[in-house]
Amino acid sequence: MAQKLKINKEEFIEKGKRYPNLNTVLMVEDFLKNHRDLPIKVSELKKQLPKQIMHQTLIIILEYLWRSGKIIYGPRGIQWIYSEPEHLRKMFEGSLEV
């Protein structure tokens, strides 16, 4: 992913582009989590996602994931790097969801 991911909200609003909804962001997150073993190119990611997604929308999602420290990107592609803190995992283990 040689291109620089940079999002300017005002620029997108002026051009009439839309931000992704939560379902789309979660779909991309889940896919990258489940395929964390090898880096994946943006073009391959678009092909393998369960639903089609516009390129601009995917770039916005990837920018968000990169800024939040969940992915890294480089010449080989995108890779999921985030791991849930152990203390949170233990806290929720055996708990009852309401």
All heavy atoms as an XYZ file, in Angstrom:
827
protein
N       0.847     -1.160      0.000
C       0.000      0.000      0.000
C       0.891      1.219      0.000
O       1.192      1.796      1.030
C      -0.893     -0.040      1.227
C      -2.106      0.768      1.057
S      -3.285      0.283      2.298
C      -3.693      1.885      2.827
N       1.357      1.589     -1.172
C       2.297      2.683     -1.296
C       1.628      4.045     -1.154
O       2.275      5.012     -0.806
C       3.004      2.589     -2.642
N       0.331      4.095     -1.421
C      -0.344      5.386     -1.321
C      -0.509      5.797      0.121
O      -0.610      4.979      1.005
C      -1.695      5.346     -2.008
C      -2.683      4.406     -1.362
C      -3.938      4.278     -2.158
O      -4.038      4.819     -3.218
N      -4.898      3.554     -1.627
N      -0.496      7.099      0.368
C      -0.625      7.615      1.723
C      -2.100      7.719      2.080
O      -2.900      8.237      1.319
C       0.039      8.980      1.809
C       0.132      9.508      3.199
C       0.921     10.785      3.222
C       1.035     11.287      4.645
N       1.777     12.513      4.717
N      -2.452      7.209      3.246
C      -3.823      7.275      3.708
C      -4.003      8.568      4.482
O      -3.441      8.740      5.549
C      -4.141      6.084      4.609
C      -4.069      4.721      3.961
C      -4.284      3.642      5.000
C      -5.082      4.603      2.864
N      -4.778      9.482      3.949
C      -5.015     10.760      4.615
C      -6.459     11.155      4.374
O      -6.901     11.266      3.242
C      -4.062     11.820      4.047
C      -4.076     13.107      4.797
C      -3.394     12.950      6.130
C      -3.306     14.300      6.798
N      -3.021     14.217      8.183
N      -7.193     11.376      5.435
C      -8.607     11.691      5.332
C      -8.848     13.096      5.857
O      -8.426     13.448      6.946
C      -9.456     10.688      6.155
C      -9.169      9.259      5.729
C     -10.932     11.006      6.034
C      -9.417      8.960      4.286
N      -9.546     13.881      5.063
C      -9.937     15.220      5.467
C     -11.463     15.262      5.369
O     -12.021     15.236      4.278
C      -9.286     16.255      4.551
C      -9.632     17.672      4.928
O     -10.470     17.915      5.803
N      -9.002     18.618      4.280
N     -12.136     15.339      6.511
C     -13.594     15.240      6.549
C     -14.272     16.297      5.680
O     -15.198     16.002      4.940
C     -14.082     15.344      7.994
C     -15.550     15.088      8.145
C     -15.948     15.045      9.600
C     -17.408     14.707      9.721
N     -17.828     14.579     11.102
N     -13.804     17.538      5.753
C     -14.423     18.609      4.968
C     -14.316     18.337      3.470
O     -15.243     18.588      2.712
C     -13.781     19.966      5.301
C     -14.091     20.471      6.688
C     -13.266     19.802      7.780
O     -12.172     19.283      7.487
O     -13.750     19.753      8.919
N     -13.178     17.803      3.056
C     -12.975     17.481      1.636
C     -13.985     16.437      1.172
O     -14.550     16.544      0.089
C     -11.552     16.959      1.449
C     -11.223     16.555      0.031
C      -9.823     15.986     -0.063
O      -8.906     16.560      0.554
O      -9.665     14.975     -0.760
N     -14.261     15.430      1.992
C     -15.210     14.397      1.614
C     -16.642     14.911      1.616
O     -17.436     14.533      0.779
C     -15.073     13.178      2.530
C     -13.988     12.255      2.082
C     -12.671     12.522      2.400
C     -14.272     11.155      1.321
C     -11.665     11.685      1.974
C     -13.271     10.308      0.890
C     -11.967     10.582      1.219
N     -16.975     15.754      2.556
C     -18.328     16.302      2.608
C     -18.584     17.173      1.388
O     -19.640     17.081      0.759
C     -18.543     17.095      3.916
C     -18.562     16.132      5.096
C     -19.833     17.891      3.867
C     -18.563     16.799      6.449
N     -17.612     18.000      1.014
C     -17.765     18.879     -0.150
C     -17.951     18.087     -1.436
O     -18.712     18.467     -2.304
C     -16.544     19.792     -0.285
C     -16.494     20.886      0.755
C     -15.205     21.677      0.682
O     -14.463     21.527     -0.305
O     -14.943     22.450      1.622
N     -17.257     16.990     -1.584
C     -17.329     16.199     -2.812
C     -18.514     15.238     -2.809
O     -18.721     14.513     -3.761
C     -16.032     15.415     -3.009
C     -14.847     16.304     -3.308
C     -13.634     15.469     -3.588
C     -12.448     16.367     -3.904
N     -11.251     15.593     -4.203
N     -19.284     15.193     -1.718
C     -20.464     14.339     -1.676
C     -20.167     12.890     -1.343
O     -21.029     12.036     -1.471
N     -18.949     12.596     -0.900
C     -18.620     11.219     -0.539
C     -19.105     10.951      0.866
O     -19.233     11.850      1.684
C     -17.112     10.996     -0.648
C     -16.633     11.126     -2.072
C     -15.162     10.899     -2.169
C     -14.735     11.120     -3.611
N     -13.302     11.051     -3.766
N     -19.362      9.695      1.155
C     -19.920      9.320      2.444
C     -18.937      8.495      3.246
O     -18.114      7.784      2.699
C     -21.192      8.518      2.237
C     -22.253      9.302      1.531
C     -23.498      8.488      1.405
N     -24.473      9.233      0.625
C     -25.473      8.681      0.008
N     -25.638      7.389      0.067
N     -26.313      9.413     -0.667
N     -19.099      8.576      4.543
C     -18.304      7.751      5.432
C     -18.975      6.386      5.571
O     -20.184      6.260      5.428
C     -18.185      8.420      6.806
C     -17.133      9.491      6.815
C     -17.452     10.801      6.486
C     -15.826      9.187      7.131
C     -16.478     11.780      6.477
C     -14.841     10.163      7.134
C     -15.182     11.456      6.806
O     -14.216     12.413      6.792
N     -18.191      5.359      5.899
C     -18.760      4.008      6.022
C     -19.630      3.884      7.261
O     -19.427      4.587      8.250
C     -17.521      3.123      6.142
C     -16.462      4.018      6.657
C     -16.755      5.376      6.110
N     -20.593      2.971      7.196
C     -21.401      2.717      8.396
C     -20.675      1.693      9.271
O     -19.688      1.079      8.868
C     -22.822      2.281      8.043
C     -22.885      0.969      7.322
O     -22.041      0.100      7.518
N     -23.884      0.807      6.484
N     -21.168      1.514     10.471
C     -20.511      0.649     11.449
C     -20.436     -0.798     10.968
O     -19.424     -1.474     11.178
C     -21.240      0.731     12.789
C     -20.652     -0.096     13.926
C     -19.202      0.292     14.204
C     -21.501      0.057     15.167
N     -21.466     -1.281     10.309
C     -21.453     -2.666      9.813
C     -20.304     -2.903      8.839
O     -19.667     -3.953      8.858
C     -22.776     -3.018      9.136
C     -23.901     -3.173     10.123
O     -23.664     -3.479     11.284
N     -25.121     -2.940      9.674
N     -20.035     -1.923      7.993
C     -18.960     -2.056      7.017
C     -17.603     -2.050      7.712
O     -16.721     -2.840      7.381
C     -19.035     -0.922      5.980
O     -20.352     -0.869      5.443
C     -18.048     -1.146      4.856
N     -17.430     -1.170      8.681
C     -16.172     -1.112      9.428
C     -15.944     -2.434     10.154
O     -14.842     -3.000     10.109
C     -16.169      0.067     10.432
C     -14.930      0.033     11.304
C     -16.277      1.403      9.702
N     -16.974     -2.949     10.803
C     -16.844     -4.217     11.526
C     -16.565     -5.381     10.587
O     -15.814     -6.304     10.939
C     -18.105     -4.483     12.353
C     -18.343     -3.519     13.516
C     -19.683     -3.821     14.189
C     -17.214     -3.565     14.513
N     -17.147     -5.359      9.398
C     -16.897     -6.416      8.416
C     -15.409     -6.447      8.043
O     -14.786     -7.509      8.014
C     -17.749     -6.198      7.165
C     -17.453     -7.176      6.046
S     -18.375     -6.854      4.530
C     -17.664     -5.310      3.994
N     -14.843     -5.272      7.768
C     -13.426     -5.197      7.400
C     -12.555     -5.603      8.584
O     -11.598     -6.363      8.425
C     -13.065     -3.780      6.893
C     -11.570     -3.654      6.653
C     -13.836     -3.461      5.616
N     -12.885     -5.122      9.782
C     -12.131     -5.491     10.985
C     -12.127     -6.998     11.186
O     -11.071     -7.594     11.414
C     -12.747     -4.834     12.230
C     -12.226     -3.487     12.538
C     -12.634     -3.008     13.930
O     -13.201     -3.797     14.721
O     -12.392     -1.836     14.208
N     -13.294     -7.614     11.126
C     -13.399     -9.060     11.327
C     -12.599     -9.835     10.286
O     -11.928    -10.814     10.602
C     -14.858     -9.510     11.310
C     -15.619     -9.062     12.533
O     -14.982     -8.728     13.558
O     -16.869     -9.041     12.472
N     -12.676     -9.391      9.032
C     -11.936    -10.076      7.981
C     -10.437    -10.010      8.244
O      -9.729    -11.019      8.160
C     -12.257     -9.478      6.607
C     -11.564    -10.198      5.499
C     -12.132    -11.312      4.925
C     -10.321     -9.777      5.044
C     -11.477    -12.010      3.915
C      -9.661    -10.455      4.044
C     -10.244    -11.578      3.476
N      -9.948     -8.815      8.590
C      -8.513     -8.663      8.836
C      -8.070     -9.434     10.076
O      -6.975    -10.010     10.092
C      -8.153     -7.182      8.957
C      -8.228     -6.390      7.649
C      -8.055     -4.903      7.914
C      -7.190     -6.877      6.657
N      -8.903     -9.478     11.111
C      -8.578    -10.254     12.320
C      -8.448    -11.731     11.980
O      -7.532    -12.406     12.451
C      -9.686    -10.115     13.364
C      -9.577     -8.921     14.243
C     -10.650     -9.020     15.309
C     -11.247     -7.678     15.573
N     -12.358     -7.725     16.526
N      -9.375    -12.234     11.181
C      -9.382    -13.656     10.839
C      -8.286    -14.037      9.855
O      -7.979    -15.218      9.703
C     -10.747    -14.060     10.285
C     -11.832    -13.958     11.328
O     -11.584    -14.099     12.514
N     -13.053    -13.690     10.892
N      -7.708    -13.058      9.168
C      -6.641    -13.310      8.199
C      -5.370    -12.572      8.608
O      -4.680    -11.995      7.773
C      -7.086    -12.886      6.797
C      -8.243    -13.665      6.295
N      -9.556    -13.314      6.560
C      -8.306    -14.806      5.571
C     -10.369    -14.194      5.997
N      -9.638    -15.118      5.403
N      -5.060    -12.602      9.894
C      -3.951    -11.823     10.424
C      -2.593    -12.439     10.150
O      -1.576    -11.801     10.371
C      -4.123    -11.609     11.920
C      -4.040    -12.869     12.728
C      -4.006    -12.675     14.227
N      -4.996    -11.748     14.691
C      -4.884    -11.046     15.805
N      -3.840    -11.201     16.566
N      -5.814    -10.214     16.175
N      -2.525    -13.676      9.670
C      -1.254    -14.366      9.528
C      -0.352    -13.800      8.436
O       0.862    -13.809      8.585
C      -1.472    -15.866      9.313
C      -2.484    -16.160      8.224
O      -3.264    -15.264      7.887
O      -2.500    -17.297      7.720
N      -0.921    -13.295      7.341
C      -0.117    -12.746      6.245
C      -0.642    -11.379      5.823
O      -1.847    -11.131      5.867
C      -0.164    -13.677      5.028
C       0.493    -15.041      5.189
C       0.212    -15.903      3.974
C       1.993    -14.900      5.399
N       0.261    -10.493      5.363
C      -0.210     -9.201      4.838
C      -1.062     -9.414      3.590
O      -0.880    -10.388      2.857
C       1.075     -8.462      4.474
C       2.192     -9.225      5.067
C       1.698    -10.604      5.340
N      -1.989     -8.514      3.365
C      -2.882     -8.614      2.207
C      -2.933     -7.265      1.496
O      -2.992     -6.222      2.138
C      -4.291     -9.084      2.636
C      -5.175     -9.343      1.436
C      -4.928     -8.113      3.590
C      -6.470    -10.062      1.761
N      -2.878     -7.303      0.188
C      -2.964     -6.079     -0.617
C      -4.393     -5.549     -0.616
O      -5.343     -6.317     -0.438
C      -2.529     -6.360     -2.059
C      -1.128     -6.897     -2.185
C      -0.205     -5.804     -2.586
C       1.181     -6.378     -2.808
N       2.197     -5.437     -2.505
N      -4.544     -4.248     -0.841
C      -5.869     -3.630     -0.855
C      -6.740     -4.265     -1.931
O      -7.910     -4.569     -1.693
C      -5.767     -2.103     -1.069
C      -7.143     -1.483     -1.201
C      -5.009     -1.449      0.067
N      -6.182     -4.509     -3.096
C      -6.965     -5.108     -4.186
C      -7.442     -6.512     -3.815
O      -8.587     -6.878     -4.104
C      -6.142     -5.150     -5.468
O      -4.950     -5.886     -5.269
N      -6.601     -7.294     -3.158
C      -6.995     -8.636     -2.728
C      -8.038     -8.557     -1.616
O      -8.969     -9.362     -1.576
C      -5.787     -9.431     -2.246
C      -4.921     -9.944     -3.367
C      -5.682    -10.874     -4.299
O      -6.373    -11.794     -3.824
O      -5.592    -10.657     -5.520
N      -7.871     -7.604     -0.730
C      -8.832     -7.420      0.355
C     -10.214     -7.126     -0.214
O     -11.202     -7.717      0.208
C      -8.369     -6.278      1.272
C      -9.294     -5.877      2.411
C      -9.533     -7.044      3.367
C      -8.716     -4.687      3.156
N     -10.277     -6.238     -1.196
C     -11.564     -5.897     -1.817
C     -12.214     -7.118     -2.444
O     -13.424     -7.310     -2.348
C     -11.374     -4.805     -2.873
C     -11.231     -3.428     -2.275
C     -10.891     -2.388     -3.301
C     -11.935     -2.220     -4.360
N     -11.660     -1.117     -5.278
N     -11.426     -7.979     -3.076
C     -11.958     -9.177     -3.731
C     -12.468    -10.207     -2.722
O     -13.437    -10.905     -2.980
C     -10.879     -9.837     -4.592
C     -10.526     -9.080     -5.836
C      -9.410     -9.780     -6.578
C      -8.890     -8.933     -7.714
N      -7.707     -9.555     -8.345
N     -11.805    -10.302     -1.568
C     -12.113    -11.367     -0.621
C     -13.138    -10.984      0.444
O     -13.605    -11.853      1.170
C     -10.830    -11.834      0.061
C      -9.885    -12.524     -0.900
C      -8.651    -13.061     -0.197
O      -8.656    -13.265      1.015
N      -7.598    -13.289     -0.949
N     -13.491     -9.715      0.538
C     -14.498     -9.306      1.518
C     -15.843     -9.948      1.188
O     -16.174    -10.151      0.016
C     -14.646     -7.786      1.537
C     -13.547     -7.016      2.244
C     -13.711     -5.510      2.006
C     -13.520     -7.317      3.721
N     -16.658    -10.262      2.201
C     -17.955    -10.904      1.961
C     -18.914    -10.052      1.118
O     -19.748    -10.592      0.407
C     -18.529    -11.120      3.357
C     -17.470    -10.803      4.321
C     -16.372    -10.104      3.613
N     -18.804     -8.732      1.220
C     -19.657     -7.837      0.428
C     -18.775     -6.850     -0.313
O     -17.680     -6.525      0.128
C     -20.608     -7.051      1.337
C     -21.640     -7.907      2.025
C     -22.563     -7.045      2.833
C     -23.606     -7.909      3.534
N     -24.506     -7.117      4.352
N     -19.277     -6.360     -1.446
C     -18.537     -5.364     -2.210
C     -18.476     -4.057     -1.434
O     -19.400     -3.711     -0.706
C     -19.196     -5.105     -3.557
C     -18.923     -6.172     -4.576
C     -19.449     -5.741     -5.931
O     -20.400     -4.995     -6.026
N     -18.804     -6.221     -6.975
N     -17.369     -3.350     -1.634
C     -17.171     -2.080     -0.949
C     -16.462     -1.131     -1.906
O     -15.599     -1.555     -2.671
C     -16.370     -2.297      0.357
C     -16.235     -1.016      1.139
C     -15.044     -2.907      0.100
C     -15.641     -1.235      2.526
N     -16.862      0.137     -1.885
C     -16.225      1.123     -2.753
C     -14.796      1.372     -2.277
O     -14.506      1.319     -1.081
C     -17.008      2.435     -2.729
C     -18.322      2.355     -3.453
S     -19.275      3.888     -3.377
C     -18.098      5.123     -3.806
N     -13.908      1.643     -3.213
C     -12.496      1.843     -2.901
C     -12.302      2.985     -1.897
O     -11.551      2.848     -0.928
C     -11.702      2.113     -4.186
C     -10.240      2.272     -3.942
N      -9.414      1.207     -3.672
C      -9.455      3.386     -3.903
C      -8.185      1.646     -3.487
N      -8.186      2.958     -3.615
N     -12.983      4.122     -2.112
C     -12.837      5.272     -1.218
C     -13.288      4.924      0.204
O     -12.679      5.345      1.185
C     -13.645      6.483     -1.707
C     -13.160      7.060     -2.999
C     -13.821      6.389     -4.209
O     -14.534      5.396     -4.081
N     -13.564      6.931     -5.389
N     -14.353      4.146      0.310
C     -14.864      3.731      1.609
C     -13.848      2.836      2.314
O     -13.592      2.991      3.509
C     -16.202      2.991      1.449
O     -17.108      3.832      0.743
C     -16.792      2.618      2.781
N     -13.249      1.920      1.573
C     -12.249      1.030      2.149
C     -11.039      1.816      2.641
O     -10.507      1.548      3.720
C     -11.829     -0.029      1.131
C     -10.801     -1.051      1.620
C     -11.301     -1.801      2.841
C     -10.456     -2.015      0.500
N     -10.617      2.803      1.883
C      -9.477      3.623      2.274
C      -9.776      4.366      3.575
O      -8.920      4.473      4.457
C      -9.087      4.603      1.142
C      -8.601      3.825     -0.093
C      -8.021      5.583      1.605
C      -7.406      2.933      0.153
N     -10.987      4.874      3.721
C     -11.382      5.565      4.953
C     -11.325      4.598      6.137
O     -10.813      4.934      7.213
C     -12.787      6.183      4.819
C     -12.751      7.332      3.825
C     -13.310      6.650      6.169
C     -14.110      7.853      3.431
N     -11.826      3.384      5.952
C     -11.812      2.383      7.022
C     -10.371      2.023      7.395
O     -10.025      1.938      8.570
C     -12.597      1.125      6.601
C     -14.075      1.454      6.464
C     -12.378     -0.013      7.594
C     -14.899      0.354      5.832
N      -9.518      1.834      6.384
C      -8.131      1.483      6.653
C      -7.400      2.616      7.370
O      -6.565      2.363      8.249
C      -7.419      1.107      5.353
C      -7.926     -0.168      4.681
C      -7.230     -0.377      3.347
C      -7.763     -1.372      5.585
N      -7.706      3.851      7.026
C      -7.119      5.001      7.716
C      -7.525      4.988      9.190
O      -6.702      5.195     10.082
C      -7.572      6.301      7.055
C      -7.206      7.566      7.823
C      -5.731      7.898      7.798
O      -5.014      7.368      6.929
O      -5.285      8.678      8.662
N      -8.794      4.730      9.447
C      -9.281      4.654     10.827
C      -8.567      3.536     11.595
O      -8.114      3.732     12.729
C     -10.800      4.423     10.846
C     -11.288      3.878     12.154
C     -11.344      4.678     13.297
C     -11.658      2.541     12.281
C     -11.757      4.163     14.512
C     -12.072      2.023     13.490
C     -12.114      2.836     14.598
O     -12.515      2.322     15.802
N      -8.471      2.356     11.000
C      -7.829      1.223     11.666
C      -6.344      1.496     11.913
O      -5.793      1.108     12.952
C      -8.018     -0.059     10.848
C      -9.456     -0.566     10.745
C      -9.532     -1.747      9.787
C     -10.011     -0.930     12.104
N      -5.686      2.172     10.980
C      -4.271      2.511     11.135
C      -4.084      3.521     12.266
O      -3.218      3.353     13.118
C      -3.722      3.057      9.820
C      -2.304      3.492      9.932
C      -1.194      2.696      9.970
C      -1.844      4.840     10.035
N      -0.072      3.475     10.091
C      -0.437      4.795     10.130
C      -2.479      6.070     10.049
C       0.334      5.939     10.240
C      -1.708      7.217     10.155
C      -0.316      7.143     10.250
N      -4.932      4.556     12.286
C      -4.831      5.577     13.342
C      -5.123      5.006     14.716
O      -4.581      5.480     15.710
C      -5.810      6.719     13.071
C      -5.368      7.630     11.969
C      -6.308      8.790     11.845
N      -5.902      9.653     10.753
C      -6.447     10.825     10.517
N      -7.428     11.264     11.276
N      -6.026     11.557      9.510
N      -5.984      3.997     14.794
C      -6.310      3.412     16.086
C      -5.322      2.312     16.489
O      -5.492      1.684     17.530
C      -7.738      2.872     16.088
O      -7.888      1.861     15.124
N      -4.304      2.064     15.688
C      -3.259      1.112     16.037
C      -3.635     -0.344     15.844
O      -3.044     -1.224     16.462
N      -4.601     -0.599     14.980
C      -5.047     -1.977     14.778
C      -4.399     -2.636     13.573
O      -4.333     -3.860     13.507
C      -6.565     -2.017     14.642
C      -7.257     -1.619     15.932
C      -8.749     -1.680     15.800
C      -9.398     -1.329     17.129
N     -10.852     -1.381     17.054
N      -3.929     -1.850     12.615
C      -3.274     -2.416     11.435
C      -1.970     -1.671     11.175
O      -1.770     -0.557     11.663
C      -4.153     -2.341     10.157
C      -4.450     -0.883      9.762
C      -5.416     -3.151     10.317
C      -5.076     -0.718      8.397
N      -1.121     -2.314     10.405
C       0.046     -1.657      9.838
C      -0.031     -1.866      8.334
O      -0.732     -2.776      7.858
C       1.375     -2.211     10.389
C       1.487     -3.711     10.160
C       1.544     -1.846     11.845
C       2.853     -4.279     10.500
N       0.640     -1.029      7.582
C       0.685     -1.239      6.150
C       2.059     -0.895      5.629
O       2.782     -0.096      6.194
C      -0.409     -0.456      5.423
C      -0.318      1.042      5.575
C       0.368      1.808      4.647
C      -0.932      1.686      6.638
C       0.447      3.177      4.780
C      -0.862      3.053      6.775
C      -0.168      3.793      5.847
O      -0.081      5.149      5.981
N       2.411     -1.567      4.569
C       3.718     -1.376      3.964
C       3.700     -1.880      2.535
O       2.628     -2.099      1.958
N       4.858     -2.104      1.956
C       4.935     -2.538      0.556
C       4.268     -3.889      0.296
O       3.786     -4.147     -0.789
C       6.430     -2.624      0.262
C       7.140     -2.162      1.476
C       6.155     -1.905      2.554
N       4.228     -4.755      1.325
C       3.627     -6.076      1.135
C       2.125     -6.081      1.349
O       1.458     -7.041      1.007
C       4.263     -7.079      2.080
C       5.675     -7.409      1.710
C       5.963     -8.835      2.114
N       7.190     -8.927      2.860
C       7.346     -9.659      3.945
N       6.339    -10.312      4.452
N       8.492     -9.726      4.552
N       1.589     -5.010      1.944
C       0.148     -4.938      2.144
C      -0.216     -4.522      3.556
O       0.571     -3.919      4.274
N      -1.423     -4.908      3.949
C      -2.010     -4.537      5.226
C      -2.001     -5.758      6.126
O      -2.268     -6.868      5.674
C      -3.464     -4.083      5.017
C      -3.512     -2.912      4.077
C      -4.131     -3.747      6.342
C      -4.852     -2.723      3.452
N      -1.731     -5.546      7.413
C      -1.764     -6.671      8.342
C      -2.329     -6.217      9.680
O      -2.012     -5.148     10.188
C      -0.377     -7.259      8.548
C      -0.414     -8.557      9.301
C       0.888     -9.316      9.182
O       1.887     -8.800      8.708
N       0.875    -10.567      9.609
N      -3.181     -7.067     10.258
C      -3.789     -6.811     11.562
C      -2.738     -7.051     12.634
O      -2.089     -8.090     12.663
C      -4.967     -7.754     11.772
C      -5.718     -7.494     13.026
C      -5.531     -8.097     14.235
C      -6.780     -6.557     13.212
N      -6.414     -7.592     15.145
C      -7.186     -6.646     14.550
C      -7.421     -5.650     12.375
C      -8.207     -5.865     15.077
C      -8.444     -4.878     12.894
C      -8.823     -4.991     14.233
N      -2.557     -6.095     13.565
C      -1.553     -6.255     14.612
C      -2.133     -6.122     16.018
O      -1.464     -6.435     16.995
C      -0.412     -5.226     14.460
C      -0.945     -3.806     14.529
C       0.387     -5.491     13.208
C       0.129     -2.749     14.694
N      -3.372     -5.684     16.146
C      -3.945     -5.420     17.464
C      -4.275     -6.709     18.188
O      -4.790     -7.649     17.610
C      -5.211     -4.577     17.329
C      -5.853     -4.233     18.648
C      -5.330     -3.240     19.448
C      -6.970     -4.913     19.094
C      -5.910     -2.924     20.665
C      -7.566     -4.607     20.303
C      -7.022     -3.607     21.083
O      -7.593     -3.296     22.287
N      -3.971     -6.743     19.465
C      -4.398     -7.869     20.279
C      -5.007     -7.307     21.554
O      -4.485     -6.371     22.153
C      -3.225     -8.798     20.542
O      -2.802     -8.783     21.845
N      -6.124     -7.882     21.935
C      -6.871     -7.410     23.095
C      -6.029     -7.582     24.358
O      -5.399     -8.620     24.546
C      -8.155     -8.229     23.216
C      -9.127     -7.712     24.227
C     -10.407     -8.513     24.188
O     -10.958     -8.680     23.093
O     -10.827     -8.981     25.258
N      -5.993     -6.573     25.224
C      -5.216     -6.691     26.469
C      -5.662     -7.900     27.297
O      -6.857     -8.179     27.414
C      -5.516     -5.393     27.203
C      -5.944     -4.430     26.139
C      -6.610     -5.267     25.085
N      -4.704     -8.603     27.854
C      -4.969     -9.842     28.592
C      -5.892     -9.617     29.781
O      -6.769    -10.433     30.048
C      -3.644    -10.465     29.049
C      -3.773    -11.841     29.625
C      -4.271    -12.864     28.619
O      -3.975    -12.743     27.428
O      -4.977    -13.798     29.048
N      -5.733     -8.495     30.494
C      -6.568     -8.260     31.675
C      -8.043     -8.087     31.299
O      -8.934     -8.483     32.037
C      -6.068     -7.060     32.496
C      -6.247     -5.743     31.838
N      -5.398     -5.273     30.849
C      -7.182     -4.783     32.013
C      -5.804     -4.081     30.450
N      -6.883     -3.751     31.138
N      -8.320     -7.515     30.134
C      -9.704     -7.385     29.680
C     -10.283     -8.743     29.294
O     -11.432     -9.043     29.587
C      -9.803     -6.429     28.499
C      -9.570     -4.960     28.800
C      -9.642     -4.144     27.525
C     -10.572     -4.449     29.811
N      -9.477     -9.544     28.647
C      -9.919    -10.876     28.243
C     -10.278    -11.706     29.469
O     -11.300    -12.377     29.510
C      -8.824    -11.561     27.429
C      -9.291    -12.769     26.686
C      -8.247    -13.297     25.772
N      -7.570    -12.159     25.137
C      -6.507    -12.253     24.366
N      -5.982    -13.402     24.124
N      -5.949    -11.202     23.828
N      -9.433    -11.639     30.505
C      -9.699    -12.388     31.733
C     -10.941    -11.855     32.442
O     -11.703    -12.629     33.023
C      -8.497    -12.311     32.661
C      -7.338    -13.166     32.220
C      -6.181    -13.047     33.174
C      -5.014    -13.886     32.712
N      -3.850    -13.737     33.601
N     -11.119    -10.542     32.422
C     -12.253     -9.933     33.098
C     -13.571    -10.400     32.476
O     -14.540    -10.681     33.178
C     -12.155     -8.411     33.023
C     -13.234     -7.677     33.786
S     -13.005     -5.910     33.812
C     -13.404     -5.453     32.135
N     -13.615    -10.490     31.144
C     -14.840    -10.883     30.460
C     -15.036    -12.393     30.390
O     -16.117    -12.872     30.079
C     -14.904    -10.282     29.062
C     -15.111     -8.801     29.055
C     -14.182     -7.936     28.519
C     -16.265     -8.266     29.603
C     -14.385     -6.573     28.528
C     -16.499     -6.901     29.614
C     -15.551     -6.053     29.079
N     -13.998    -13.146     30.680
C     -14.087    -14.596     30.653
C     -15.048    -15.079     31.740
O     -14.930    -14.716     32.898
C     -12.689    -15.187     30.894
C     -12.501    -16.581     30.411
C     -11.044    -16.961     30.515
O     -10.293    -16.638     29.582
O     -10.686    -17.550     31.555
N     -16.012    -15.838     31.358
C     -16.965    -16.370     32.316
C     -18.029    -15.388     32.752
O     -18.848    -15.685     33.598
N     -18.036    -14.198     32.147
C     -19.065    -13.221     32.530
C     -20.334    -13.489     31.735
O     -20.332    -14.142     30.709
C     -18.569    -11.796     32.288
O     -18.345    -11.582     30.913
N     -21.417    -12.939     32.206
C     -22.712    -13.121     31.579
C     -23.069    -11.869     30.804
O     -23.051    -10.762     31.340
C     -23.789    -13.375     32.651
C     -25.219    -13.542     32.159
C     -25.316    -14.795     31.287
C     -26.157    -13.650     33.343
N     -23.349    -12.027     29.511
C     -23.744    -10.895     28.681
C     -25.234    -10.684     28.787
O     -26.023    -11.613     28.652
C     -23.353    -11.158     27.224
C     -23.552     -9.953     26.338
C     -23.009    -10.199     24.941
O     -22.051    -10.956     24.797
O     -23.572     -9.616     24.007
N     -25.636     -9.454     29.050
C     -27.053     -9.139     29.233
C     -27.603     -8.498     27.989
O     -27.040     -7.714     27.356
C     -27.251     -8.207     30.445
C     -28.725     -7.873     30.620
C     -26.692     -8.837     31.687
